């Protein structure tokens, strides 16, 4: 550090002149030069940023307009194209009729170069200009058609001539909903240039499109203006990972500066067009935007140099009027240093000096005379004061030694207290007591209190018990008011965390003296887990009680129901009852539904026998997947299965099938059409997890605590036994069900122990 200071001092001495005259001149130059340079620097930074921002704003407006135009164009083409796939000829696979429709569509829309029908095996079966029997089964657009998804203007190379084309695809379904094939629309890649148009921003600005592989497929502006063959440039239909906008994905937009395909530094913005899997880019060469600012900066530098040339002569004149009186003062100081008090400055020699310096020289003469008179007196006083100071120093040293011993003892005791306080497993909070006995701000808290409440220590020390204790915030009187010194009480309460969440605690509140006055001392322990366990045990007891009741009455109810059902079937077959056959059918169906409810009711029994064997949870999911997939298709919903590598478990296959079906059907009923439900399996620690995730609107907080309660349901025709059965099945498998819900959906986690 000392070496660094020495080097810095030498550098300053080298830069700044040693003489006063040189420093005055140097300072005058700096007073002009430094503000000028700072002004130019800040002006340059502001103007360059402003020009860049203006360019970004104009580019962003243009790109947004072009993006909206492209989306509208593609959707318009896609709607017309899907109408072609939904014609009666297409759904009946009438190739002759489809050919007439294709020719009419080509005549109506000249942008398309061909329409093609591909059968369900991916082979071209009908085309106007395209060769037949070409296999496109492996293409991405055909694979999307297989799952019912259309393709809008996907750029790609033709399998016939290798040329780039825009491809539209729409799946064709028969009248029974079976997949028949797909209709393809082929459009030259150049057609998109007419839709995109030109940007019209500066001499070098342009907008263009890139596909999801980073390949630009619109003709560059410079190629049009210079009459170049676009395919001969590195900017068109070629991928260059070293140049172009730094696009990481099709889900994010950006505003940045980069090197384009012509090795030019450009300012650009890019936005994903998610509907088309494209990225639209707008850019302009940076030098075109910033060149006016550079010109203005050069002009300002020239102007400030001219001002500096005017200031220098004035500085020389000012320096001479200041230097002479200072030289006389320097000689006088040297005389005083040598104890020569006879030196005086002649007023005639400094007649042209500034008034302040003349006054300083006069004061110097007076001071010299006073110093001569007071010198002897001061020497005597200094001797007396030195002796008194020595005595005071000896006394102070004794006091310091005693205080150090006392402070060391206090530090040792405080360190012991701090270790116990910080290492406590419970939250400890100490607050001052106001004159009226109510608790005030916290004066000390331990790390466990910060962890429990979610505050930092500094944040918590700014609060009072009224901010974190739910009862106090609701208006209750503090219990500490009823306590005397060294008294305590234990109570159940709720603390409010920083997030607003309530946490149940068991609190031991004390009133103890500290530093001469009573303080509020609380030890709090989180009781949330204990209460949750008590609630879970109570819920399981209710399920077991209901299950035992069901087992007791199920036999007595089913026998009469079977008798009634048999007589209803016999009566319904009599001729005189044919007119009422529909009513008999309804009564039998209702009896069957009641019998099904009793079956579910019996599943709640704690002592129900289970056939536990080592089985694969993934195999059970695969076995019932066709059934749940059919349920999803009927509701226009998609079911996704993601099974991970998991060990075999002791499972009752029938009960696990019922658990999965109940959770899946609940999820499907909770979602609107065109949503997805996901079934996942994976391992987490020593547990195998089954997760059923839907994309519904979530479960309200007031209903979440009632999940699994028998006969509780929000569905019009529900029995309220589905989730109750799931909880009973999980309990018999020593598993737990944990729901997580939010506005974007609900996930039920079923956790099985592997050992």
C-alpha positions in Angstrom: 0.0 0.0 0.0 2.8 2.4 0.9 4.6 1.6 -2.4 1.4 2.4 -4.3 1.0 5.7 -2.5 4.6 6.6 -3.3 4.1 5.8 -7.0 0.9 7.8 -7.1 2.6 10.8 -5.4 5.5 10.7 -7.9 3.1 10.5 -10.8 1.2 13.6 -9.5 4.5 15.5 -9.1 5.5 14.6 -12.6 2.1 15.8 -14.1 1.7 18.9 -11.9 4.5 21.6 -12.0 6.4 22.1 -8.8 6.4 25.9 -9.0 3.5 28.2 -8.1 3.7 29.9 -11.4 3.5 26.6 -13.2 0.7 25.3 -11.1 -1.4 28.5 -11.7 -1.0 28.1 -15.4 -1.6 24.4 -15.3 -4.7 25.0 -13.1 -6.1 27.6 -15.5 -5.7 25.2 -18.4 -7.4 22.4 -16.5 -10.3 24.7 -15.6 -11.0 25.0 -19.3 -9.9 21.6 -20.5 -11.5 19.3 -17.9 -15.0 20.8 -18.1 -14.7 20.8 -21.8 -13.7 17.2 -22.0 -16.4 16.2 -19.5 -19.0 18.1 -21.4 -17.9 16.4 -24.7 -17.8 13.0 -23.0 -21.3 13.3 -21.5 -22.7 14.8 -24.6 -21.2 12.0 -26.7 -22.5 9.3 -24.3 -26.0 10.9 -24.2 -26.3 11.5 -28.0 -24.9 8.1 -29.0 -27.4 6.4 -26.6 -30.2 8.7 -27.8 -29.5 7.9 -31.5 -29.3 4.2 -30.8 -32.6 4.3 -28.9 -34.2 6.3 -31.7 -33.0 3.6 -34.2 -34.2 0.8 -31.9 -37.7 2.5 -31.5 -38.1 3.0 -35.3 -36.9 -0.6 -36.0 -39.2 -2.0 -33.3 -42.2 -0.2 -34.8 -41.4 -1.4 -38.3 -40.7 -5.0 -37.2 -44.0 -5.1 -35.1 -46.0 -3.9 -38.1 -44.3 -6.4 -40.4 -44.8 -9.2 -37.9 -48.6 -8.5 -37.6 -48.9 -8.3 -41.4 -47.2 -11.7 -41.8 -49.3 -13.4 -39.1 -52.5 -12.1 -40.6 -51.3 -13.2 -44.1 -50.4 -16.7 -42.9 -53.6 -17.2 -40.9 -55.7 -16.1 -43.8 -53.9 -18.6 -46.1 -54.2 -21.3 -43.4 -58.0 -20.7 -42.9 -58.6 -21.1 -46.7 -56.3 -24.1 -46.8 -58.1 -25.9 -43.9 -61.4 -25.2 -45.7 -60.0 -27.1 -48.7 -59.1 -30.0 -46.3 -62.6 -30.0 -45.0 -64.5 -30.3 -48.3 -66.7 -33.3 -48.9 -64.4 -34.5 -51.7 -61.4 -34.5 -49.4 -63.3 -36.3 -46.5 -64.6 -38.9 -49.0 -61.2 -39.3 -50.6 -62.7 -38.5 -54.0 -59.4 -37.9 -55.9 -61.2 -36.7 -59.0 -63.2 -34.2 -57.1 -60.2 -33.2 -55.1 -58.2 -32.5 -58.3 -61.0 -30.2 -59.5 -60.9 -28.4 -56.1 -57.1 -28.1 -56.4 -57.2 -26.6 -59.9 -59.8 -24.1 -58.8 -57.8 -23.2 -55.7 -54.6 -22.7 -57.9 -56.6 -20.5 -60.2 -58.0 -18.5 -57.3 -54.7 -18.0 -55.5 -51.7 -17.5 -57.9 -49.2 -17.5 -55.0 -49.5 -21.3 -54.7 -47.6 -23.4 -57.3 -49.2 -26.7 -56.4 -51.6 -28.6 -54.2 -50.9 -32.2 -53.2 -52.7 -34.9 -51.4 -50.6 -37.3 -49.2 -52.3 -40.5 -48.0 -52.0 -41.7 -44.4 -48.8 -43.6 -45.3 -47.1 -40.3 -46.3 -47.0 -40.9 -50.1 -48.1 -38.4 -52.7 -51.3 -39.8 -54.2 -52.6 -36.7 -56.0 -50.8 -33.6 -57.3 -51.3 -31.0 -60.1 -47.6 -30.4 -60.9 -45.8 -32.6 -58.4 -44.6 -36.1 -59.1 -46.6 -38.9 -57.6 -45.5 -41.7 -55.1 -43.0 -39.3 -53.4 -42.6 -40.4 -49.7 -42.9 -37.5 -47.3 -43.7 -39.6 -44.2 -40.5 -38.5 -42.3 -41.1 -34.8 -42.9 -41.9 -32.6 -39.9 -45.0 -31.2 -41.4 -46.5 -34.7 -42.1 -45.7 -35.8 -38.6 -47.6 -32.8 -37.3 -50.5 -33.6 -39.5 -50.6 -37.2 -38.0 -51.3 -35.6 -34.6 -53.9 -33.2 -36.0 -51.8 -30.1 -36.3 -51.6 -27.9 -39.3 -48.5 -26.3 -40.7 -48.5 -22.6 -41.8 -45.8 -21.4 -44.3 -42.9 -23.6 -43.2 -39.8 -22.9 -45.3 -38.0 -26.0 -46.6 -36.3 -27.6 -49.6 -38.3 -29.6 -52.2 -37.7 -33.3 -52.3 -37.9 -33.1 -56.1 -35.7 -30.2 -57.3 -34.1 -29.2 -54.0 -35.4 -25.7 -54.3 -36.7 -23.8 -51.2 -40.5 -23.6 -50.8 -43.1 -22.4 -48.3 -45.2 -25.4 -47.3 -48.8 -25.4 -45.9 -50.3 -28.6 -44.4 -53.7 -29.5 -43.2 -54.8 -32.9 -41.9 -57.8 -34.6 -43.6 -60.3 -36.6 -41.5 -63.1 -38.8 -42.7 -66.7 -38.3 -41.5 -66.1 -40.8 -38.7 -63.1 -38.9 -37.5 -60.4 -41.2 -38.9 -57.2 -39.8 -40.3 -57.2 -40.0 -44.1 -54.1 -38.1 -45.0 -53.0 -34.5 -45.5 -53.3 -31.8 -48.1 -50.0 -29.9 -48.9 -49.8 -26.4 -50.4 -46.6 -25.5 -52.1 -45.6 -21.9 -52.6 -42.3 -20.4 -54.0 -40.1 -19.0 -51.2 -40.0 -15.7 -53.1 -43.7 -15.2 -52.4 -42.9 -14.1 -48.8 -40.8 -11.2 -50.1 -44.0 -9.6 -51.6 -45.7 -9.9 -48.2 -42.8 -8.6 -46.2 -42.1 -5.5 -48.4 -39.2 -3.1 -47.6 -38.5 -1.2 -44.4 -37.8 2.2 -45.9 -35.6 3.3 -43.0 -32.3 5.0 -44.0 -30.0 3.9 -46.7 -29.0 0.6 -45.2 -32.1 -0.5 -43.0 -34.0 -3.6 -43.9 -36.3 -6.3 -42.4 -36.0 -10.0 -43.1 -37.1 -13.4 -41.9 -35.2 -16.4 -40.4 -36.5 -19.9 -39.8 -36.0 -21.9 -36.5 -32.6 -23.0 -37.7 -31.3 -19.5 -38.2 -31.5 -19.6 -42.0 -32.5 -16.4 -43.7 -35.1 -17.0 -46.4 -36.0 -13.5 -47.6 -34.0 -11.7 -50.3 -31.5 -9.2 -48.9 -32.2 -5.5 -49.7 -28.7 -5.0 -51.1 -29.2 -7.8 -53.5 -32.3 -6.1 -54.9 -30.7 -2.7 -55.1 -27.4 -4.0 -56.6 -29.2 -6.5 -59.0 -27.3 -9.4 -57.5 -28.2 -13.1 -57.5 -29.4 -13.6 -53.9 -28.4 -17.3 -53.8 -24.8 -16.3 -54.6 -24.5 -14.3 -51.4 -23.8 -15.6 -47.9 -26.9 -13.9 -46.6 -29.6 -15.9 -48.4 -30.7 -19.5 -47.6 -27.4 -20.2 -45.8 -26.7 -20.6 -42.1 -23.8 -18.5 -40.6 -23.4 -19.1 -36.9 -20.7 -16.5 -36.6 -22.8 -13.6 -37.8 -26.4 -12.3 -37.5 -28.5 -11.5 -34.4 -27.7 -13.7 -31.3 -31.1 -15.5 -31.3 -31.1 -18.2 -28.6 -34.6 -19.5 -29.1 -38.0 -18.8 -30.8 -39.5 -17.7 -27.4 -37.6 -14.5 -26.7 -37.1 -11.1 -28.4 -34.1 -8.9 -28.3 -32.6 -5.5 -29.1 -28.9 -5.6 -29.7 -25.8 -4.7 -31.8 -24.0 -7.3 -33.8 -22.1 -8.1 -37.0 -24.4 -9.0 -39.9 -23.7 -11.3 -42.8 -21.8 -8.6 -44.7 -19.4 -8.1 -41.8 -21.1 -4.7 -41.0 -21.7 -3.5 -37.4 -25.5 -3.1 -37.2 -28.2 -2.1 -34.7 -31.0 -4.6 -34.8 -34.1 -5.9 -33.1 -35.7 -9.3 -33.5 -39.0 -10.8 -32.5 -40.2 -14.4 -32.6 -43.3 -15.2 -34.7 -44.5 -18.2 -32.6 -47.4 -18.9 -34.9 -45.1 -19.6 -37.8 -41.8 -20.7 -36.1 -40.1 -17.7 -37.7 -38.0 -14.8 -36.4 -38.4 -11.4 -37.9 -35.3 -9.2 -37.8 -34.9 -5.4 -38.4 -31.5 -3.9 -38.7 -29.6 -0.8 -39.9 -25.8 -0.2 -40.2 -24.6 1.5 -37.0 -22.3 4.0 -38.8 -25.3 5.5 -40.6 -27.0 6.3 -37.3 -23.9 7.6 -35.4 -22.0 9.5 -38.1 -23.8 12.9 -37.4 -22.9 12.6 -33.7 -19.2 12.0 -34.5 -19.2 15.1 -36.7 -20.7 17.3 -34.0 -18.2 16.0 -31.4 -15.2 17.0 -33.7 -16.7 20.5 -34.1 -17.0 20.9 -30.3 -13.4 19.8 -29.8 -12.1 22.4 -32.2 -14.2 25.1 -30.5 -12.8 24.3 -27.0 -9.2 24.4 -28.3 -9.8 27.9 -29.6 -11.1 29.0 -26.2 -7.9 27.4 -24.6 -5.7 29.5 -26.9 -7.4 32.7 -25.6 -7.1 31.7 -21.9 -3.4 31.0 -21.9 -2.1 34.6 -22.3 -4.5 35.9 -19.7 -3.2 33.2 -17.3 0.4 34.4 -17.8 -0.5 38.0 -16.8 -2.4 36.9 -13.7 0.5 34.7 -12.6 3.0 37.6 -12.5 0.9 39.7 -10.2 0.5 36.9 -7.7 4.1 35.5 -7.8 6.0 38.7 -6.5 4.2 39.1 -3.1 4.4 35.4 -2.5 8.1 35.5 -3.0 8.5 38.2 -0.3 6.4 36.1 2.0 8.6 33.1 1.4 11.7 35.1 2.3 10.0 36.3 5.5 9.1 32.7 6.4 12.7 31.6 6.0 13.8 34.4 8.4 11.2 33.3 11.0 12.4 29.7 10.7 15.9 31.0 11.5 14.5 33.0 14.5 15.3 36.3 12.7 12.3 38.5 13.7 13.6 41.7 12.1 12.5 41.0 8.5 9.7 43.3 7.1 8.0 43.5 3.6 8.2 46.9 1.9 4.7 48.1 0.8 6.1 49.9 -2.3 7.4 46.6 -3.7 3.9 45.0 -3.8 1.9 48.1 -4.9 0.6 46.2 -8.0 -0.3 43.0 -6.1 -4.0 42.0 -5.5 -5.6 43.6 -2.4 -5.8 40.3 -0.5 -2.1 39.6 -1.0 -1.1 43.2 0.1 -3.3 42.7 3.2 -1.6 39.3 3.8 1.9 40.9 3.7 0.8 43.6 6.1 -0.5 41.0 8.5 2.8 39.1 8.2 4.7 42.2 9.3 2.3 42.5 12.4 2.6 38.8 13.1 6.4 38.9 13.1 6.4 41.7 15.7 3.9 39.8 17.9 5.8 36.6 17.7 9.0 38.3 18.9 7.1 39.6 22.0 5.3 36.4 22.8 8.1 34.0 22.2 9.6 34.0 25.7 6.2 33.9 27.4 5.1 30.9 25.4 8.3 29.0 26.2 7.6 29.4 29.9 4.0 28.3 29.6 4.9 25.3 27.6 7.3 24.1 30.2 4.6 24.3 33.0 2.0 22.6 30.9 4.3 19.8 29.9 4.8 18.8 33.6 1.0 18.8 34.2 0.4 16.7 31.1 2.9 14.1 32.2 1.0 13.6 35.5 -2.3 13.4 33.7 -0.9 10.8 31.3 0.2 8.5 34.2 -3.2 8.7 35.8 -5.0 8.0 32.5 -2.8 4.9 31.8 -3.9 3.4 35.1 -7.6 4.0 34.3 -7.1 2.4 30.8 -5.5 -0.7 32.3 -8.5 -1.2 34.7 -11.1 -0.6 32.0 -9.4 -3.1 29.6 -9.6 -5.8 32.2 -13.3 -5.1 32.8 -14.1 -5.0 29.1 -12.3 -8.3 28.5 -14.5 -10.0 31.2 -17.7 -8.5 29.7 -16.7 -9.7 26.2 -16.1 -13.3 27.4 -19.6 -13.3 29.1 -21.2 -11.8 26.1 -19.6 -14.3 23.7 -21.0 -17.2 25.8 -24.5 -15.6 25.7 -24.2 -15.1 21.9 -23.3 -18.7 21.3 -26.2 -20.0 23.3 -28.6 -17.5 21.7 -27.5 -18.1 18.1 -27.4 -22.0 18.4 -30.9 -22.3 19.9 -33.2 -24.6 18.0 -36.3 -22.4 18.7 -37.0 -18.8 17.6 -36.0 -16.3 20.3 -37.3 -12.7 20.1 -36.6 -9.9 22.6 -38.5 -6.6 22.4 -38.4 -3.5 24.5 -41.5 -2.6 26.7 -43.1 0.8 26.2 -44.1 2.9 29.3 -47.6 1.6 29.1 -46.3 -2.0 29.3 -47.0 -2.9 25.7 -44.2 -4.4 23.6 -42.3 -2.1 21.3 -39.5 -2.7 18.7 -37.5 -5.9 18.8 -34.0 -5.3 20.2 -32.6 -8.8 19.5 -33.6 -11.9 17.5 -31.7 -15.1 16.7 -31.1 -16.8 13.4 -33.9 -19.3 13.9 -36.4 -16.4 14.2 -35.3 -15.0 10.9 -35.5 -18.4 9.3 -39.1 -19.0 10.7 -40.5 -15.6 9.6 -38.6 -15.1 6.4 -37.0 -11.7 7.4 -33.4 -10.7 7.5 -32.2 -9.7 11.0 -32.1 -6.0 10.1 -35.7 -6.1 8.8 -37.0 -7.9 11.9 -35.3 -5.4 14.2 -37.5 -2.7 12.6 -40.7 -4.5 13.6 -42.7 -5.1 16.8 -44.7 -8.1 18.0 -47.8 -6.3 16.7 -46.4 -6.8 13.1 -45.9 -10.6 13.4 -48.4 -11.9 16.0 -51.7 -12.6 14.4 -53.8 -12.1 17.6 -52.1 -8.7 18.4 -52.6 -7.5 14.8 -56.3 -8.5 15.2 -56.6 -6.2 18.3 -56.0 -8.7 21.2 -54.3 -7.4 24.3 -50.7 -8.5 24.8 -50.4 -11.3 27.3 -47.2 -9.7 28.7 -49.4 -7.0 30.3 -50.6 -9.7 32.8 -47.1 -10.8 33.8 -44.8 -9.6 36.5 -41.0 -9.7 36.3 -39.7 -13.3 35.8 -43.2 -14.6 35.1 -44.0 -16.5 32.0 -46.9 -18.1 30.2 -47.2 -20.7 27.3 -49.8 -20.2 24.6 -50.7 -21.3 21.0 -50.6 -18.5 18.5 -50.0 -17.8 14.8 -47.1 -15.7 13.4 -47.3 -13.8 10.2 -44.3 -14.4 7.8 -42.8 -11.8 5.5 -44.7 -13.4 2.6 -48.0 -13.0 4.5 -48.3 -16.7 5.2 -49.5 -17.7 8.7 -47.4 -20.2 10.7 -48.7 -21.9 13.8 -46.4 -21.6 16.8 -46.2 -22.6 20.5 -44.9 -19.5 22.3 -43.4 -19.2 25.8 -43.7 -15.5 26.7 -41.5 -14.1 29.6 -41.1 -10.7 31.2 -37.5 -10.4 32.4 -35.3 -7.5 33.5 -32.5 -6.4 31.1 -30.1 -3.5 31.7 -32.3 -2.1 34.5 -35.7 -2.5 32.9 -38.2 -5.2 31.9 -38.3 -6.6 28.4 -40.6 -8.8 26.3 -38.8 -12.2 25.9 -40.5 -14.9 23.6 -39.4 -18.4 22.7 -41.4 -19.7 19.7 -41.5 -23.2 18.2 -43.1 -24.0 14.8 -46.1 -26.3 15.5 -47.3 -26.5 11.8 -46.0 -30.0 11.2 -47.5 -31.3 14.5 -50.9 -29.8 13.6 -50.8 -31.2 10.1 -50.1 -34.6 11.5 -53.0 -34.3 13.9 -55.3 -33.2 11.0 -54.1 -36.1 8.8 -54.7 -38.6 11.6 -58.2 -37.2 12.2 -59.0 -37.4 8.5 -57.7 -41.0 8.3 -59.8 -41.9 11.3 -62.9 -40.4 9.6 -62.2 -42.5 6.5 -61.7 -45.6 8.5 -64.9 -45.0 10.5 -66.9 -44.5 7.3 -65.2 -47.5 5.7 -66.1 -49.7 8.7 -69.7 -48.4 8.5 -69.8 -49.2 4.7 -68.5 -52.7 5.3 -71.2 -53.3 7.9 -74.2 -52.0 5.9 -73.0 -52.8 2.3 -74.2 -56.4 2.5 -77.6 -55.5 3.9 -78.2 -52.9 1.2 -76.9 -54.8 -1.8 -79.1 -57.9 -1.2 -82.5 -56.0 -1.4 -81.1 -53.9 -4.3 -80.3 -57.2 -6.2 -83.8 -58.5 -5.6 -85.4 -55.2 -6.7 -83.2 -55.2 -9.9 -84.2 -58.8 -10.7 -87.9 -58.1 -10.4 -87.6 -54.9 -12.4 -86.0 -56.8 -15.2 -88.8 -59.5 -15.1 -91.5 -56.8 -15.1 -89.9 -54.9 -17.9 -90.0 -57.9 -20.2 -93.8 -58.3 -19.8 -95.9 -57.2 -22.8 -98.2 -55.0 -20.7 -95.2 -53.0 -19.5 -93.6 -52.4 -23.0 -95.0 -48.8 -22.9 -93.0 -48.2 -19.7 -89.8 -49.9 -20.8 -87.9 -46.6 -20.7 -88.8 -46.1 -17.1 -87.7 -49.6 -16.1 -84.4 -49.0 -17.9 -83.9 -45.7 -15.9 -84.7 -47.5 -12.6 -82.2 -50.3 -13.3 -79.5 -47.8 -14.3 -80.0 -45.9 -11.1 -79.8 -49.1 -9.1 -76.5 -49.9 -10.9 -75.2 -46.4 -10.1 -76.2 -46.8 -6.5 -74.4 -50.2 -6.4 -71.3 -48.5 -7.9 -71.4 -45.9 -5.1 -71.6 -48.7 -2.5 -68.6 -50.4 -4.2 -66.6 -47.1 -3.9 -67.9 -46.7 -0.3 -66.6 -50.2 0.5 -63.2 -49.2 -0.8 -62.9 -46.8 2.2 -62.7 -49.7 4.6 -59.4 -49.8 6.6 -59.4 -53.6 6.8 -60.1 -54.2 3.1 -57.9 -57.0 1.9 -55.3 -56.1 -0.7 -53.3 -58.3 -3.1 -49.8 -56.8 -2.8 -47.2 -58.1 -5.2 -44.0 -56.7 -6.7 -45.3 -54.8 -9.8 -44.2 -52.1 -12.1 -46.1 -48.8 -11.8 -45.2 -47.9 -15.4 -46.7 -51.2 -16.7 -50.0 -50.4 -14.9 -50.0 -46.9 -16.5 -49.3 -48.4 -19.9 -52.2 -50.9 -19.5 -54.8 -48.2 -18.8 -53.4 -45.6 -21.2 -55.8 -46.5 -24.1 -58.7 -46.1 -21.7 -57.7 -42.6 -20.4 -56.6 -41.6 -23.9 -60.2 -42.3 -25.2 -61.6 -40.2 -22.3 -59.3 -37.4 -23.3 -60.2 -37.6 -27.0 -63.9 -37.5 -26.2 -63.3 -34.3 -24.2 -61.0 -32.8 -26.9 -58.1 -33.0 -24.5 -54.6 -34.4 -24.8 -53.0 -36.9 -22.3 -49.2 -37.1 -22.1 -47.4 -39.9 -20.3 -43.7 -39.4 -19.2 -42.5 -42.5 -17.3 -39.1 -42.6 -15.8 -36.8 -45.4 -14.6 -38.4 -46.6 -11.3 -38.1 -49.8 -9.3 -40.9 -52.3 -8.8 -43.2 -51.7 -5.8 -45.6 -53.8 -3.6 -48.9 -52.9 -5.3 -52.4 -54.1 -5.6 -52.9 -53.6 -9.4 -56.7 -53.2 -9.3 -56.5 -50.6 -6.6 -53.7 -48.6 -8.3 -55.6 -48.7 -11.5 -58.6 -47.3 -9.7 -56.5 -44.6 -8.0 -54.9 -43.5 -11.4 -58.3 -43.5 -13.2 -59.9 -41.4 -10.4 -57.1 -38.8 -10.5 -57.0 -38.6 -14.3 -60.8 -38.3 -14.7 -60.9 -35.6 -12.0 -58.2 -33.7 -13.9 -60.0 -34.1 -17.3 -63.2 -32.8 -15.7 -61.4 -29.8 -14.2 -60.0 -28.7 -17.6 -61.6 -26.9 -20.5 -61.2 -28.4 -24.1 -57.8 -28.3 -25.9 -55.8 -28.6 -22.7 -53.2 -31.2 -21.7 -53.0 -33.6 -18.8 -49.7 -35.1 -17.9 -48.9 -38.4 -16.1 -45.3 -38.7 -14.8 -43.3 -41.2 -12.8 -39.9 -40.6 -11.3 -37.8 -41.3 -8.2 -37.0 -38.7 -5.6 -34.7 -39.9 -2.8 -36.1 -43.1 -1.4 -39.5 -42.5 -2.9 -41.2 -43.3 -6.2 -43.5 -40.4 -7.2 -46.6 -40.6 -9.4 -47.7 -37.1 -10.6 -51.0 -36.3 -12.3 -50.9 -32.7 -13.6 -53.8 -30.8 -15.2 -54.1 -27.4 -16.7 -57.4 -26.4 -15.0 -58.1 -23.2 -13.0 -56.8 -24.7 -9.7 -58.6 -25.5 -6.4 -59.7 -22.6 -4.1 -57.9 -22.4 -0.7 -61.2 -22.9 1.2 -61.8 -26.2 -0.6 -58.2 -27.5 -0.5 -58.5 -28.6 3.2 -61.7 -30.6 2.4 -60.1 -32.8 -0.3 -60.6 -36.5 0.4 -63.6 -35.9 2.7 -66.3 -38.5 1.8 -69.3 -37.1 0.0 -67.7 -33.7 -0.5 -67.9 -32.8 -4.2 -68.3 -29.6 -6.4 -69.6 -31.6 -9.4 -73.3 -31.7 -10.2 -73.4 -35.5 -10.6 -70.4 -36.4 -8.4 -70.6 -38.7 -5.4 -67.7 -37.2 -3.4 -66.1 -40.6 -3.0 -63.4 -40.5 -5.8 -60.7 -38.7 -3.9 -61.7 -40.3 -0.6 -61.1 -43.7 -2.3 -57.8 -42.5 -3.6 -56.7 -41.5 -0.1 -57.8 -44.9 1.3 -55.9 -46.8 -1.4 -52.8 -44.7 -0.8 -53.1 -45.3 3.0 -53.3 -49.1 2.4 -50.1 -48.9 0.3 -48.4 -46.7 3.0 -48.2 -43.9 0.4 -49.1 -40.2 0.8 -51.1 -37.9 -1.6 -50.0 -34.3 -1.7 -51.9 -31.7 -3.9 -50.3 -28.6 -5.2 -52.6 -26.1 -6.9 -52.5 -22.6 -8.5 -54.2 -20.6 -11.2 -52.4 -22.6 -14.0 -53.5 -26.0 -12.8 -53.3 -28.7 -10.1 -50.8 -31.5 -9.5 -51.5 -34.5 -7.3 -48.3 -36.2 -6.1 -48.6 -39.8 -4.9 -45.4 -40.8 -3.0 -44.6 -44.5 -2.5 -41.8 -45.7 -0.2 -39.3 -48.0 -1.9 -38.5 -49.8 1.3 
